[in-house]
Amino acid sequence: MQDRIGIIDLGSNTTRLIVMAYQLNSCFKLVDEVSEVVRLAEGVGEDQMLQEQPMHRAIEALKLFNTFCRATNVEGIIAAGTSALREAANQAQFLDMLKRETNLDLRVLSAEAEAYYSYLGAVNSLPVTDGFVIDTGGGSTQVSAMRDRQFIHSFSQQAGVVRFTNRYVQSDPISKRDFRALEQAATEAFAGLDWFRATEERQLVGLGGTARNLARIDQKRRNYPLGITHGYTLTFAALDDIVSNLRASTQREREAIPGLSRDRADVILAGGVILLRLMRQGNFDKMLISGQGLREGLFYEFFLKEQPHPLFEDLRSFSVRNLAQTYNYEVSHAEKVQELSLSLFDQLWPLHGYGAWERELLGYAALIHDIGMQVGYYDHHKHSAYLVLNAALQGFNHREVVILALLARTHRKGDIDTKPYSSILEFDDEERLMRLGALLRIAEYLERSRSQVVESLHVEIGEDSIKVHVQAAGDVTVEVWDANRRTRLFKKAYGKDIEIVHDA
């Protein structure tokens, strides 16, 4: 991946740069990220005039980002500004100053465009088809509706964390009077949002720094075993409890809360109240957190520009292959292991009874089982698991990510250890992992020489034992010998002996 592009988002609270390395329409990876709290909306009054100091901070940060991109061989930059700049009476003055200082061409997004790009980041990274996306920023909050993964419409209000903090949080800890005013402002801001209602099919997605920080707080409180917020489910009850604790805390006390960024300690309460109000109004009991949003949405529009719509047709398949390509997987080997794993799965269906979901996960695990080789051969199965757990795979929930990681972890040797992830997995996942992992391990050793010499498998299921007949295009002595040495997990998982034989 040689080409690089920078995406800059100048928000009301924070400005961020992400750098993506990519091959157009093929693969990409995040290679760098820089952020700076500039508080562009700070001090903005009824006249909607940006103040001198916040403008200076923003321009200095953008100058730094521009210099960084030029110094690191970034070929192009897409820069966008949101609420604070969109509403500023002196917008033209700011853009003139920016042009003189940096020569950056910054696009000021409309409220609908801001909502659209946030939706695009979420829908291309989460397993969501129908529902709503909430993007709470420093100056405004956008709520978008999607149906069948398509953007339908949006609602925008000047209800951002910096704006609400400046107007309503005048005490520390917040007084009852200020808190009532904050809650009332949130209620009034979204009173006209009449199409925002929970149903069984509709999911709620929350994105932005506020949502991620609140999710991190909840993860720390729960001793959650994964370190990623993307794909995490934050419940209404948990958010309500966090807001109650934030309300009773001083800013200094909030700065010490595990999971909360110190830069957000002064504005997090306002953000929590906004999200809580929306969840209550829409009658949502949980919210899926997106680690991707406007910046990634801008990138996806660029990356998928040759398609009629900037949406991944098969998000999960793309995500797995994108991860595999990131770590230079051996395509022919991985695809042969996938083929053999799925052949065993299909023929052993009378014993395990699993369906399309398990088959899909087994196939994906086969494609990425060896990515840890990029770290080193020894313990590469452990390295593979680590990389999967920390990849923020697009289109998968956390339970599925853990299953994929543990399958990769067990493809060489050892037993399945689900205890560290018991709060994520379901009660029968240990047996599921053993049964799928046993198939992946046998397939791996039947591809021991990485030569794709095994052409097909035929499974005979007996009362007490199983025989796997191997058809091959050459000498499979080593493959058959090693696969027979790796059957302990299979016997433990299925309660039957298994023998692999070569039909000459």
Stockholm file with secondary structure:
# STOCKHOLM 1.0

chainA/1-504         MQDRIGIIDLGSNTTRLIVMAYQLNSCFKLVDEVSEVVRLAEGVGEDQMLQEQPMHRAIEALKLFNTFCRATNVEGIIAAGTSALREAANQAQFLDMLKRETNLDLRVLSAEAEAYYSYLGAVNSLPVTDGFVIDTGGGSTQVSAMRDRQFIHSFSQQAGVVRFTNRYVQSDPISKRDFRALEQAATEAFAGLDWFRATEERQLVGLGGTARNLARIDQKRRNYPLGITHGYTLTFAALDDIVSNLRASTQREREAIPGLSRDRADVILAGGVILLRLMRQGNFDKMLISGQGLREGLFYEFFLKEQPHPLFEDLRSFSVRNLAQTYNYEVSHAEKVQELSLSLFDQLWPLHGYGAWERELLGYAALIHDIGMQVGYYDHHKHSAYLVLNAALQGFNHREVVILALLARTHRKGDIDTKPYSSILEFDDEERLMRLGALLRIAEYLERSRSQVVESLHVEIGEDSIKVHVQAAGDVTVEVWDANRRTRLFKKAYGKDIEIVHDA
#=GR chainA/1-504 SS CCEEEEEEEECSSEEEEEEEEEETTTEEEEEEEEEEECCTTTTCCTTCCCCHHHHHHHHHHHHHHHHHHHHTTCCEEEEEECHHHHHCTTHHHHHHHHHHHHCCCEEECCHHHHHHHHHHHHHTTSSCSSEEEEEECSSCEEEEEEETTEEEEEEEESCCHHHHHHHHCCSSSCCHHHHHHHHHHHHHHTTTCTTCCCCSSCEEEEESHHHHHHHHHHHHHHTCSCCCCTTCEEEHHHHHHHHHHHHTSCHHHHHTSTTCCGGGTTTHHHHHHHHHHHHHHHTCSEEEEESCCHHHHHHHHHHTTTSSSSSCTTHHHHHHHHHHHHTTCCHHHHHHHHHHHHHHHHHTHHHHCCCHHHHHHHHHHHHHTTGGGGTCSTTHHHHHHHHHHTSCCTTCCHHHHHHHHHHHHTSSSSCCCCGGGTTTSCTTHHHHHHHHHHHHHHHHHTTTTSSCCEEEEEEEECSSEEEEEEEESSCCHHHHHHHHHTCHHHHHHHSSEEEEEECC
#=GC SS_cons         CCEEEEEEEECSSEEEEEEEEEETTTEEEEEEEEEEECCTTTTCCTTCCCCHHHHHHHHHHHHHHHHHHHHTTCCEEEEEECHHHHHCTTHHHHHHHHHHHHCCCEEECCHHHHHHHHHHHHHTTSSCSSEEEEEECSSCEEEEEEETTEEEEEEEESCCHHHHHHHHCCSSSCCHHHHHHHHHHHHHHTTTCTTCCCCSSCEEEEESHHHHHHHHHHHHHHTCSCCCCTTCEEEHHHHHHHHHHHHTSCHHHHHTSTTCCGGGTTTHHHHHHHHHHHHHHHTCSEEEEESCCHHHHHHHHHHTTTSSSSSCTTHHHHHHHHHHHHTTCCHHHHHHHHHHHHHHHHHTHHHHCCCHHHHHHHHHHHHHTTGGGGTCSTTHHHHHHHHHHTSCCTTCCHHHHHHHHHHHHTSSSSCCCCGGGTTTSCTTHHHHHHHHHHHHHHHHHTTTTSSCCEEEEEEEECSSEEEEEEEESSCCHHHHHHHHHTCHHHHHHHSSEEEEEECC
//
